[in-house]
Amino acid sequence: MTAQEKTDSQLEETATLTPPSKPVVALVGRPNVGKSALFNRMLGGRKALVEDIAGTTRDRLYGDVEWQQKEFRLVDTGGLLVGESAPYSALIRQQVELAIEEAQVILFVVDAKEGITAADLDVADVLRRAAKPVLLLANKAENWTRREAAVEFYELGLGEPIPVSAYHGQGVADVLDMVVELAPAPATVETAEALSIAIVGRPNVGKSMLLNAILGEERVIVSDEPGTTRDSIDTLFEFQGQRLLILDTAGIRRRGRVQRGVEKHSVLRAERAVEKADVAFLLMDAAEGVAAQDTHIAGLVADAHVGLVLVVNKWDLMDPSPNVRKQFERVVRLRTRFAPWAAVRFISAKEGTGIDGLLAEALKVGEERRKRVGTGELNAMVQRAIEERGPPSVHGKKLKVLYCTQVQVAPPTFVFFMNDASLLHFSYRRYLENQLRRVFGFAGTPLKLVFKSRGER
């Protein structure tokens, strides 16, 4: 048994979903009625993708809304088409049913411009069986004619239709008033800050399957077709008594292969998710080896100063001998030599092996990112490093390191004050970083080093 397998066998704690601390409100309806536009309007931002294409939203998207000093969690779902045989329709329906099951209030969105359709009647049947409070929202009611026509939605048997316009914001405040009246009071939970983890990688390397393996439920649609996940999805859960927030993101393709429209927005959102994360799990496909795009994504993570774990997925398809694993790790290290501080983990999201060890690694990286070194201890280390290897002269001028202090954590940020920072050679910068890591650790996280000349603010 390898060292990693021993560690994984010792970590028997299962990742469990944190019960929602806030009431859940789900947006439900057929495709292209404006659910995502309402989601964004209520959140006050553009979290869900909004395109004039049916089926843009596939997975559940969550966002927290505060209204009248009350909070609730809003869920955007994919367009529900009952009995459809189109691609993803069964998977989308499963996601919508899960959202309905966990919601305390349901916002049923219909299109006042198009009127009642057979799909609306089908969705109404599903919601009546759910036996939960439903607000019927007739969206796209921008003018008097459409507001008057909205009365036809009484036929759905779900109460009075409420004319709204997500695009113009009309009627949305009234809906929020109704929601906070219907929603139960939030449960009291500990508000400790969660460690955020972004799952990133090329399309079809198993990101969504890894998220499902971590959470133990079909939280995100899993498909063999590349590009299934379009939106970044966040999920709060607990592991070893600590709160973690996982972001599942769309696959990041090479820029030349990114299609315009929905996919372009998805890739940009995945990159933004990396910038917000504490740690990134970069998934690679063991059967395909280390691709150039894997190296590119690792560089994006390092440049964002985010903690990094290099995750080799689908290891169940490979020769299990230790020599094969060592050789593969050497290749990974060679291709990502700009980030030698990153850990390498081998997992199988399909089989569920290596998952606990991976999460334990994330917790370790999170601790390292929040490590703070005292100024006295830090400057003693710097002076020892200079005594062992002084900075080289440049055109007869000698670089002098006057003082160093850590100004920030997550990422660990150090400011070096010098007589003339322009004399600093990149090799000596790298030497100082290596000495910081040798003495203080900081495994798994990039360091941010800032060099200032004397008198520079």
C-alpha positions in Angstrom: 0.0 0.0 0.0 1.4 3.4 -1.0 1.7 6.4 1.4 -1.2 8.2 -0.2 -3.4 5.0 0.0 -2.5 4.7 3.7 -3.5 8.3 4.3 -6.7 7.9 2.4 -7.6 4.7 4.4 -7.1 6.6 7.7 -9.4 9.5 6.6 -12.7 7.8 6.9 -14.8 10.9 7.6 -17.4 11.4 4.9 -18.1 14.8 3.4 -21.6 15.8 4.3 -23.9 18.5 3.1 -24.4 21.4 5.5 -28.2 21.8 6.2 -29.3 25.1 4.6 -29.1 27.9 7.1 -31.5 30.0 5.0 -34.9 29.2 3.5 -34.6 28.0 -0.2 -36.6 29.6 -3.0 -36.6 27.9 -6.4 -37.2 29.4 -9.8 -39.0 26.9 -12.0 -40.5 26.9 -15.5 -40.1 25.8 -19.1 -37.1 26.9 -21.1 -36.6 30.6 -22.1 -39.2 32.2 -20.0 -36.7 34.4 -18.2 -35.8 32.5 -15.0 -32.1 33.4 -15.2 -32.9 37.0 -15.9 -35.1 37.1 -12.7 -32.4 35.3 -10.8 -29.9 37.9 -11.8 -32.3 40.8 -11.1 -33.1 39.5 -7.6 -29.4 38.9 -6.8 -28.4 42.3 -8.2 -25.7 40.8 -10.4 -25.1 38.6 -13.4 -24.4 35.2 -11.9 -26.5 33.0 -14.2 -25.9 33.0 -18.0 -28.6 34.9 -19.8 -28.9 34.2 -23.5 -31.8 34.0 -25.9 -31.3 30.2 -26.3 -33.5 27.6 -24.8 -31.7 25.4 -22.2 -28.9 27.7 -21.4 -29.1 26.9 -17.7 -28.7 23.2 -17.0 -27.6 22.8 -13.4 -28.9 24.4 -10.3 -27.4 27.8 -9.5 -27.5 29.2 -6.0 -27.3 32.8 -4.8 -28.1 34.5 -1.4 -30.7 37.3 -1.4 -31.2 39.8 1.4 -34.5 41.7 1.5 -36.1 43.6 4.3 -33.4 42.5 6.6 -34.2 38.8 5.9 -32.1 36.4 3.8 -33.0 33.4 1.6 -31.2 31.2 -0.9 -32.4 31.6 -4.4 -32.0 28.6 -6.8 -32.1 29.0 -10.6 -32.9 25.8 -12.5 -32.9 24.5 -16.1 -35.9 24.7 -18.3 -38.3 21.9 -17.4 -39.8 19.9 -20.4 -41.8 17.0 -19.2 -41.4 13.9 -21.3 -39.0 15.4 -23.7 -36.4 13.2 -25.5 -34.1 16.1 -26.3 -30.5 15.9 -25.0 -30.2 16.5 -21.3 -34.0 16.9 -20.7 -34.1 13.9 -18.3 -31.0 15.1 -16.5 -32.4 18.7 -16.3 -35.7 17.4 -14.9 -33.8 15.5 -12.2 -32.0 18.7 -11.2 -35.3 20.6 -11.1 -37.0 18.0 -9.0 -34.1 18.1 -6.5 -34.5 21.9 -6.4 -38.3 21.6 -5.8 -37.7 19.0 -3.1 -35.3 21.3 -1.1 -37.3 24.5 -1.6 -39.7 26.1 0.9 -41.1 28.5 -1.7 -41.4 28.0 -5.5 -41.5 30.8 -8.1 -43.2 29.4 -11.2 -42.1 31.6 -14.1 -44.3 31.8 -17.3 -44.0 34.0 -20.4 -46.7 36.7 -20.6 -45.7 37.5 -24.2 -46.3 33.9 -25.5 -49.2 33.0 -23.2 -50.0 29.5 -21.9 -48.3 26.6 -23.6 -48.6 22.8 -23.2 -45.2 22.8 -21.4 -46.6 25.3 -18.8 -49.5 23.0 -18.1 -47.1 20.1 -17.6 -44.9 22.1 -15.2 -48.0 23.2 -13.3 -49.0 19.5 -12.8 -45.5 18.8 -11.3 -45.8 21.8 -8.9 -49.3 20.9 -7.7 -48.0 17.5 -6.7 -45.2 19.1 -4.8 -47.7 20.7 -2.4 -45.5 23.7 -1.6 -46.3 27.5 -1.7 -46.1 28.7 -5.3 -46.0 32.2 -6.6 -47.0 32.4 -10.3 -44.9 35.0 -12.1 -46.0 36.2 -15.6 -42.6 37.5 -16.8 -42.0 39.8 -19.8 -45.1 41.9 -18.9 -43.5 45.2 -19.8 -46.7 46.9 -21.1 -50.3 47.2 -20.1 -51.5 44.8 -22.8 -49.3 42.0 -21.5 -50.3 42.7 -17.9 -53.9 42.4 -18.8 -53.3 39.2 -20.8 -51.6 37.6 -17.8 -55.0 36.8 -16.3 -55.2 33.8 -18.7 -52.6 32.0 -16.4 -55.4 31.5 -13.8 -56.1 28.4 -15.9 -52.9 26.8 -14.4 -54.7 26.5 -11.1 -51.9 27.9 -9.0 -53.4 31.2 -7.9 -53.3 34.8 -9.1 -50.7 35.5 -11.8 -48.2 38.3 -10.8 -47.1 40.4 -13.8 -43.4 41.1 -13.7 -40.6 42.2 -16.0 -37.1 40.9 -15.1 -35.6 43.0 -17.9 -37.1 46.3 -16.5 -37.3 45.2 -12.8 -41.1 45.9 -12.7 -42.9 44.0 -10.0 -39.8 42.3 -8.7 -39.8 44.2 -5.4 -43.4 43.1 -4.7 -42.4 39.5 -5.4 -39.5 39.7 -2.9 -42.0 41.1 -0.3 -44.2 38.1 -0.8 -41.2 35.7 -0.7 -40.0 36.9 2.7 -43.5 36.6 4.1 -43.9 33.0 2.9 -40.4 31.8 3.7 -39.7 30.4 7.2 -37.1 31.9 9.4 -33.6 30.7 8.7 -32.0 28.1 11.0 -29.2 29.3 13.2 -25.8 27.9 12.1 -22.2 28.6 12.9 -20.9 31.4 10.6 -17.2 30.3 10.4 -15.6 31.3 7.2 -15.5 28.5 4.7 -12.5 27.4 2.6 -13.4 27.9 -1.1 -12.2 25.3 -3.6 -12.5 25.7 -7.4 -12.5 22.5 -9.4 -10.9 23.4 -12.8 -9.6 21.6 -15.8 -10.1 20.9 -19.5 -13.5 19.7 -20.6 -14.4 16.1 -19.9 -11.7 15.3 -17.3 -14.3 14.5 -14.6 -14.9 17.7 -12.7 -18.6 17.3 -12.2 -18.1 13.6 -11.3 -15.5 14.6 -8.7 -18.0 17.1 -7.1 -20.7 14.4 -7.0 -18.2 12.0 -5.4 -17.3 14.6 -2.8 -20.9 15.4 -1.9 -22.4 11.9 -2.3 -25.4 13.1 -4.4 -26.1 13.9 -8.0 -25.7 17.6 -7.3 -24.4 18.4 -10.9 -25.3 16.8 -14.2 -22.6 14.3 -15.3 -22.3 13.4 -19.0 -19.7 12.0 -21.3 -20.1 14.9 -23.6 -17.5 17.6 -23.3 -18.8 21.0 -22.2 -21.8 19.8 -20.1 -21.1 22.2 -17.2 -21.6 25.8 -18.4 -22.0 27.7 -15.2 -19.9 27.9 -12.0 -21.8 26.2 -9.2 -21.1 26.6 -5.5 -21.9 24.1 -2.8 -21.3 24.4 1.0 -20.5 21.3 2.9 -18.5 20.0 5.9 -15.4 17.8 6.1 -13.6 16.8 9.2 -15.6 19.4 11.1 -14.6 22.3 8.8 -16.7 24.2 6.3 -15.7 24.1 2.6 -17.3 25.8 -0.4 -16.7 24.0 -3.7 -17.0 25.7 -7.0 -17.6 23.4 -10.0 -16.7 25.2 -13.2 -17.0 24.8 -17.0 -14.1 23.2 -18.8 -11.4 25.7 -19.8 -10.5 25.2 -23.5 -7.7 26.9 -25.4 -8.8 30.4 -26.4 -8.7 29.5 -30.1 -11.2 26.7 -29.5 -13.7 28.7 -27.3 -17.0 29.2 -29.2 -18.7 32.6 -29.0 -21.7 33.1 -26.9 -22.6 30.8 -24.0 -19.3 28.9 -23.9 -17.2 32.1 -24.0 -19.1 33.4 -21.0 -18.7 30.1 -19.2 -14.9 30.1 -19.6 -14.6 33.6 -18.3 -16.8 32.7 -15.4 -14.6 29.7 -14.6 -11.5 32.0 -14.6 -13.3 34.4 -12.3 -14.1 31.5 -10.0 -10.4 30.7 -9.8 -9.6 34.2 -8.7 -12.2 34.0 -5.9 -11.0 30.6 -4.6 -8.6 29.8 -1.8 -7.5 26.5 -3.4 -7.9 25.1 -6.9 -8.1 21.4 -7.8 -6.6 21.1 -11.3 -8.0 17.8 -12.8 -6.0 16.0 -15.4 -6.9 12.8 -17.3 -4.5 10.0 -16.4 -5.3 8.2 -19.7 -4.5 11.3 -21.8 -1.4 12.4 -19.9 -0.4 16.0 -19.1 -1.7 18.2 -21.9 -0.5 21.7 -22.8 -3.8 23.1 -21.7 -3.3 21.5 -18.3 -0.1 23.4 -18.0 -1.8 26.6 -19.1 -4.5 26.3 -16.5 -2.0 25.6 -13.8 -0.3 28.9 -14.8 -3.6 30.7 -14.5 -4.1 29.4 -11.0 -0.5 30.4 -10.0 -0.8 33.8 -11.5 -4.0 34.3 -9.5 -2.0 33.5 -6.3 -4.4 30.7 -5.5 -3.5 27.4 -3.7 -3.0 24.6 -6.2 -3.4 20.8 -6.0 -2.6 18.9 -9.2 -5.2 16.1 -9.4 -4.6 13.1 -11.6 -8.1 11.6 -12.2 -9.2 8.3 -13.7 -6.2 6.5 -12.1 -8.4 3.4 -11.9 -7.7 3.0 -15.7 -3.9 2.9 -15.2 -1.4 0.3 -14.0 -1.6 0.5 -10.2 2.2 -0.3 -9.7 4.1 2.3 -7.6 6.7 2.8 -10.4 4.0 3.9 -12.9 2.7 6.4 -10.4 6.2 7.8 -9.6 6.9 8.1 -13.4 3.6 9.9 -14.0 4.3 12.3 -11.1 7.7 13.1 -12.5 6.1 14.1 -15.8 3.5 16.2 -13.9 6.3 17.9 -12.0 8.3 18.5 -15.1 5.4 20.1 -17.0 4.5 22.3 -14.0 8.0 23.1 -12.8 6.9 26.8 -12.4 4.8 25.6 -9.4 7.0 23.1 -7.5 5.2 23.9 -4.3 1.9 22.3 -5.6 1.0 18.8 -4.3 0.1 16.0 -6.7 -2.8 13.6 -5.8 -4.0 10.5 -7.6 -7.8 9.8 -7.5 -10.6 8.1 -9.3 -13.8 10.2 -9.1 -15.7 7.3 -10.6 -14.6 4.8 -8.0 -14.5 7.4 -5.2 -10.9 6.6 -4.3 -8.5 9.2 -3.0 -11.3 11.7 -2.3 -10.8 12.1 1.4 -7.0 12.5 1.0 -7.7 15.2 -1.6 -9.9 17.1 0.7 -7.4 16.8 3.6 -4.8 18.2 1.2 -7.1 21.2 0.6 -7.4 21.9 4.3 -3.6 21.7 4.7 -3.1 24.2 1.8 -5.8 26.5 3.4 -3.8 26.5 6.7 -0.6 27.3 4.8 -2.2 30.2 3.0 -3.3 31.7 6.3 0.1 31.3 8.0 1.6 34.5 9.4 5.3 35.0 10.2 6.5 37.4 12.9 8.5 40.4 11.6 11.5 39.6 13.8 11.6 36.0 12.9 11.2 36.9 9.2 14.1 39.4 9.2 16.4 37.0 11.0 15.7 34.5 8.2 16.4 37.1 5.5 19.7 38.1 7.1 20.8 34.4 7.3 19.9 34.0 3.6 22.0 37.0 2.7 24.9 35.8 4.7 24.8 32.4 2.9 24.4 33.9 -0.5 24.7 37.7 -1.0 22.9 39.4 -4.0 25.1 39.9 -7.1 26.3 43.3 -8.1 24.8 45.1 -11.1 27.2 47.5 -13.0 29.2 47.9 -9.8 26.2 48.6 -7.6 25.4 46.4 -4.7 21.8 45.5 -3.8 21.0 45.7 0.0 17.9 44.2 1.6 17.0 46.6 4.4 13.8 45.1 5.9 11.1 42.6 5.3 7.5 42.2 6.6 4.5 40.1 5.9 1.6 42.4 5.1 -1.1 39.9 4.2 -2.3 36.3 4.3 -4.3 34.3 1.7 -2.1 34.7 -0.3 0.9 35.1 1.9 2.3 38.5 0.8 5.8 39.8 1.8 7.2 43.3 1.1 11.0 43.6 0.9 12.4 47.1 1.3 15.8 47.6 -0.6 18.2 50.4 -1.4 17.3 50.0 -5.1 14.8 47.4 -6.2 15.9 47.8 -9.8 19.1 45.9 -9.0 17.1 42.7 -8.1 17.8 39.8 -10.5 15.0 37.3 -11.0 17.3 34.5 -9.8 17.8 36.2 -6.5 14.1 36.8 -6.1 13.6 33.1 -6.6 16.4 32.4 -4.1 14.6 34.5 -1.5 11.3 32.7 -2.1 13.0 29.3 -1.8 14.5 30.4 1.5 11.0 31.5 2.8 9.6 28.1 1.9 12.5 26.2 3.3 12.2 27.8 6.7 8.4 28.5 7.0 6.7 26.0 4.6 3.8 27.5 2.7 3.3 24.2 0.9 0.6 24.3 -1.8 0.3 28.0 -2.1 2.0 30.6 -4.2 3.7 33.5 -2.4 3.4 37.1 -3.4 6.7 39.0 -3.1 6.8 42.8 -3.5 10.1 44.6 -3.7 10.3 48.4 -3.0 13.2 50.8 -3.1 14.0 52.9 0.0 11.6 55.8 0.3 9.1 54.2 -2.2 5.6 54.2 -0.8 
